[in-house]
Amino acid sequence: MAGLMKFEGLKSAVAGGTVDTVLACIVDMQGRLQGKRFVAQHFVDSAWQETHCCNYLLATDLAMATPDGYASTSWQAGYGDYTMKPDLGTIRPVPWLEGTVMVLCDIMDHHGHNEISHSPRAMLKRQIRRVEALGLTPIMATELEFFLFARSFKQIAASGFRDLEPISDYNEDYSILQTSREEHVMRPLRNHLHAAGIPVENSKGEAEAGQEELNIRYAPAMDTADHHTIAKHAAKEIADQQGHAASFLPKWHQDRVGSSSHVHQSLWKDGANAFFDPDAEFGMSDLMRKYMAGLIRYAPDMTVFMAPYINSYKRFSKATFAPTKTVWSVDNRTAGFRLCGEGSKAIRVECRIPGSDMNPYVAMAAMLAAGLAGIEEGLDLQRPTTGDIYQAAQGGEIPKTLRDAVDTLRHSKMLRAAMGDDVIDHYTRAALWEIEDFDRVVTDYEIARGFERA
């Protein structure tokens, strides 16, 4: 087996005894895979039509706590069911698990079988439909950055998450020597994902000790989000199989560079990049200029979808390759938005704001909504910023905290119109819970400051 499978192919593999387990997975608010492991024969007999899950799966935090305040579900409402509807176009082998295939599921209302509006795949589908109504196709790619640690997750947890030791001890950006020492994790990750139909291009060392980057070929937006989510899941499982922990925390140490997840994006028409105009400055079409203007104008509105946690905002610091300003530049990695492929058919905009903790579905949905607003409103793109943008006087600031970002999100008329009040209110509640929960927890930093000084 290699690559995506047809349902008939799955039935044949089950009958032949090469597949005995089917993972039926949804994507939760945090961008994680949740679901059930089916006996493969039962799945091909009946469960391929639908199965069910508790509706709290779209109303939890990172630790699977059940906050109150959601309109969609609650203790008072009794936490009922959602329907999981397998998308049979997403069946693929899971080569790092014996005899196993995976299928992604859409999340439907248990009674009317309507898609749940605040589910991540539904959010992205809605914005893709808006783009397609203009005769265009959104094409995107994401970069996955993460850290590998010397010990396993279980060992790290047993130590209270103290004295973390990366798998290497120096900046391994582009290093072939150091990444050779990590091939027992990265080689199976690349090859297993390729066998699963994920178009992995390469991996490399990133700009910190123990930091990795995985690059996947550009694809239509929904495919890109699926690829990203499965690859992130695989990185954790394969690292664990090799006795290591993989972490997508954006900023695990205040003195270390953080992990990002840059998003490359363009709109295509009739198989060609509609962002490219060979006769225009930088090769940027008028469509691209309006789209980029929308991204920049509405960057504060959508920051929660790109940086959803308290920790996310600790990554935005000078001289770390993480942006601090919502301006654009030509091939300049100090900007929030970078023009890539200047003057070529590969021209695209790279959004450098998202961290490694982003949910790709909701982040990409927000970006498409912002870009479409730029097109619909006919926004003008300002001149590119040059030089060290960390030191630039002009340009909007990325929100400094999650509280700042959520205040902007909850009042965003653009996103409420594009995504719906129910969606914005749902993710606003999630962000507020993150703030409330953090405020209740006593951190190591607080203990260190106050243990002998209070």
N, C-alpha and C positions, 0 to 999 in steps of 0.2 A: 504494500500500500504506500502511496505517496501522493501528497496534495489533497485537494478537496475530493470528496467522494459523493457519488450519486446515492440516493436512497436504495436503489436496486443493487448497487455495489455493496452497500452495507449489509443488506439481506443476504447476499451471496457470501460475504465474509463471515457472517454469523453462522450460516448453514455449514460453511466449511470449517468452522471451529477456530478461525484465526482471530476473531473478536468475541469477547465474552462480557465486556463492560461498556456501557454508554454513559458518558457524563452529560447530563442535561443541565446547562448553565444559564443563569441570568447574569446581567451586569448590575451591581448595586450602585448606590450613590457615590461610593468611594472609588468606583472603577474596578472592583474586585469581582471575580467569578464566584457565584454562589449557586447551589443547586443540589442535584441528587445523582447518585450512581445507580444506574439501572442494570439489571441482568439483561444482556443484549437481546435475548430472545423475546423477553417481555416488551422491550422497547419497539422492536420491529413488528410485533404482533398488534400492539394497541397504543402504547404510551407515546408513539410518534405523533399522535393526533393532539394530545395535550396532557399535561399533568398540573400539579398545583403546588403552591408554596404559601407560607404565611406572609401577609402583607406588611409585616414589620420589617421585611428585608429592604424596603425603600424608606425606612424611617428609623435607622439606627446610626450610631456614631462609629468611629474606628474600632472601638472596643466592644461593639455589639450591644451597647446599652440602648434602652428604649426611652428616649426623651419624650416629654409631653409637648403639647402645643402644635401638633400637626393636624391639619384639617382632614387629611386622607385616612388616618388610622389612629387608634388610641386604645388605652386600657378600657375607657368607657365604652368604646365601640366593640371591644372584645377581640381585636386583632383577628380579622377573618382571613379569607383566602384571596390570592390572585391566581389567575390561570397562567401557566407557562406554556406558550405555544412554540414548539420547536420550529426554527427556521431551517428547513431541510437543505437550503442552499449553503449552509455553513458546516455541514458534516465534514469532519477531518480526522485523521488518525492523531493520536497523542503518542509519538514514538518513544518518549522517555518513560511511559507506563505500559507494561506488558498487556497486550490484548485489548487495548482501550481506544475508543474514539470519543470525540466531543461534538456536541451540537449546541449552538447558541439559541436561546429562546427569547421571544418577545413576551412582554408582560401585559396581560389583558385583565380587564374587569371580570370578576368571577360570574357575574350575572349577565351583563350585556355583551361581553366579549369585545369591548372597545379597548383600544390600547391605552395604557395608563400614561397620561400626558407628562408626568414628571419622571418617568423611567428614562434612563440615559439614551437608549436606542431610539425611543420615540421622539425625544427632544431633537436628536440629530436628524432623524427622518423628516421632521416637520420643516427644518431649515433647508434640507436638500430639495424638498418639493418646491419651495419658494424659488430656489436657484434654477431648478429645471423648468419652472414656468416661464423663465426668461430665455429658454432655449440653451442654457449653459449647464456644464457639469463641473462640480467642485472637485478638484484634484488636490490631495494633500499628502504630506509625509511627516512623520514625527521621529525625533531622536530620543532614545531612551538612555539616560545616564543613571548610574546606580553605583553603590559601594559594595565590594565584597570584603567580608571580615574573616579573620583567621579561624575563629571558632564558630560552632553551629549556633543556630538560634536558641536551641534548648540550653546550651551552655551559657550563652550570653544572658538569657532570661534568669538562669539560676544565680548569676552573679549580680543580679539587680541592675543590669544594663550599665555596669561600671567598667572602667578600664578597657574600653573597646580597642581592639587591635586590628587595623586593616590588614588585608592579605599581603600587601607590600609596604615598604617603608620609605618610598620616595615618589615624587611626582612622576607618573608614568605616561604622560601625554605623548602619544605616538611611539612609545618605546616598544620595540620588538623583543628586546632581551627580557624585560620584566613581564610582558604579556605572555611570553612563552612559558613562564612559570605558572601562569594561570589558565593554561589551555585545558587542564583537566575539568574546568568548569565551562570555559567559553567555547571550546571546540564542540562538545556535545550540544551546547545551547544553540549555536549556529546551525549545526547539521540537523538536529532534531526539528527545529523550527522550519528549516527548508523542506524537510520531508513531510511536515504537516501542512505545506502549502503556503507558508509565510515567506514572502520574497525577501529574505535577509540578504543584504549586500555585503556587510562587513561588521567587524567589531574592532575596537581600538582601545588603547589606554587613554584615560582622560587626565585632566590637569590637577590631579591630587593623588596621594598614595592610596592604592586600592580602588581607584575609581575607574569604572568601565563605561564604554558607550557602545550601543548596538544601533545600527542603522538599517532601516527597512525601506525598500523601494517605494516610491510614490504610487498612489492608487486612488480610485474614487474614495470620497470621504468616508463612507460607511465601512468599506473594506479596510481603510487605514486605521480606523478606530478599533475594529475587530482585531487586526494584526497586532496593534499596540497592546491591547488588553491581554491577548493570549501570550505574547512575548514576555510581558511583565510577570505574568503568572508562571511561565516556564522558567524564567530566571530564578525565581524564588525556589521552585521545586527542584530544579537541577542542582543549584548550589547546595541545597539541603541534602540531596543524595550524595554529594561529595564532601559533606561534613563542614560546610561553610554557611554563613548567613548572607543573604543579599538584601540590602536595604535601599528603598526609594525615598527615604526621608530627605527633604531638600537640604537641610542644614543639620548634620549630626554633631558638628563640633564648631564652636564659635571661631576658632582659628583656622578652620579648613574651608576650602572652596566648596560651595554647595552643588547640588545636582539639579539640572534643568531638564526640560523636555520641549525643545524648540519645535515649532510647528511651521512647516513650509506649505504655502497655499497659492493656488492659481485657479482661474476659471477657464474652462475649455469650451470650444464650440466646434462641432463637426470634426472632432479629432485633432484640433489644433489649439495651441495656447492662445486664448483671447487676450491675455495680458501683454502679448508681444506686438509691437508696431515698429518695424525696422526703420521707419522714417521719423520716429519721435525721439525726443531726448531720452537717453539711457535705454531706449527700446521699449519704453513704457507706454502702453495704449491708454487712451482716455478712460476706458473701463477700469484699468488697473489703478489709475490715479484716484478715481472716485472711491474705489474699493478700499485702497490704503488710507484715504482720508477718513473713511468711516471707521476703520480699525483704530486710528489714532484718536479721533473725536470721542469714541465711545469706549476707549480702553479702561477708564475708571469704572464705568458701568459694569463691565464684564470681568473685572479683576477677581471677584470671588470665584468665578468659574475656572479661572486659571491658577489661583492661589487660594485654596479652600480652608487652610488651617492656620493656627497661630504660628506654627513653625515656618510656614511658607514665606512669611515676610522677613524672616531672619536671613534669608538668602540674598535679598536685595541690598547689596553693599558695594561700595566702590572698589575698583581694581580686582574684581573677582570674576569678570566676564558675565556677571548677572547685571541686568539693566537697572537703572534707577529713574530713567526719564522715558516718557511716551513720545519719542520723536523717531524719525526715520533717517536712515543714512544709506550711502552706497557702499556695500561691503565693509561695514564697520561694526565690529562686535561689541562696541560700548553702547549701542542704541537699543531701544526697545523693539524697533522694527528695522530689519536689515534688508536692503534690496540685494538679491542674489541673481546671478546669471545676467548681469547687465549687458544689454545689447544683443542677447541671444534668444533663441527659441525656448531656452530653459528658464527664462526670466520668471521670478516669483518673489513673494514677500515672505520673509522668515520672521515670525513673532517669537521673540526671545524672552517673553515675560513668564510663561508657564514653568512651574517647577516639576520635578519628577513625581510629585504627588498628585498631579492633575488627573481628573477623569477625562480621557480624550473625547468621549462623546459629548459631554456637556461643554467642555472648553471649545471644541470645534463648532458646536452649534452656536455658541455665543459669538465666535469670530465671524461665522457666516452671517449672523443677524446684523452685526456691526458693519460688515462690508456691504451688505445689501442696503443698509440704511444710507451709507455713503453714496451708493449708486442712485437710490431713489430720491435722495435729497440734493443730488448734484453737488456734493461737497468739493471744494477746491483743496488740492494738496499743496502744502507749503513747500518751500525749497528744502532740500536735504540739509541736515546738520552735519558739520564736518569736525574733525579733530577729536579730542578727548571729550566725549559727551558727558562723562562724570563731572567735568569742570565747566560745562556749558551753562550759560546764564539762562538761555531760552529753553522752552519746552516744558510740557506738563510733567508733574511728578507722579510716579507710581504710588498708589496709596501706601502709607507707612505701616499701617496695621490692618488686621482683619476687621476691626471695628469700623475704621474709616471706609474700607471697601464695602462692607455690608450696608452702611448708611447710604452709600451711593447706589448700590444695587436696588434697595427697596424703593427708591424714588425714581428709578429709571423708566421713563415713559416709553423709550424705544424698546427696551427688552420686554416690558409688560405687553406692548402691542405685538411684538414678534413671537413671544413664547407663551404668553397668557399669564394672568394674575395668579392662577393656582400654582404654576411652576415657580414663579419668582417668590411667592410667599413660602413655598415649600423649602426652597434652598436658602432663603433668608432665615427661616427657622433653624435649619441645620447649622448655619454659620453662627447664629446667636447662641445655640447650645454649645458649640465649640468654645466660644468666649466664656460662657457661664461655667462650663465644666473646668476650663483651665483656671478660672478665678477661684475655684473651690479646692484645687489640688496644691499641696505644699511641694515645691520643687527643690531639687538639690541646690540650685542657685540660691534660693531663699534661706535654706539651712546654712549654707556656707557663709552668707552675709550676716546672719543674725544669731548663730548659735552661741558665740562668745561676746557679741557686741550689743545684743538687745538689752 
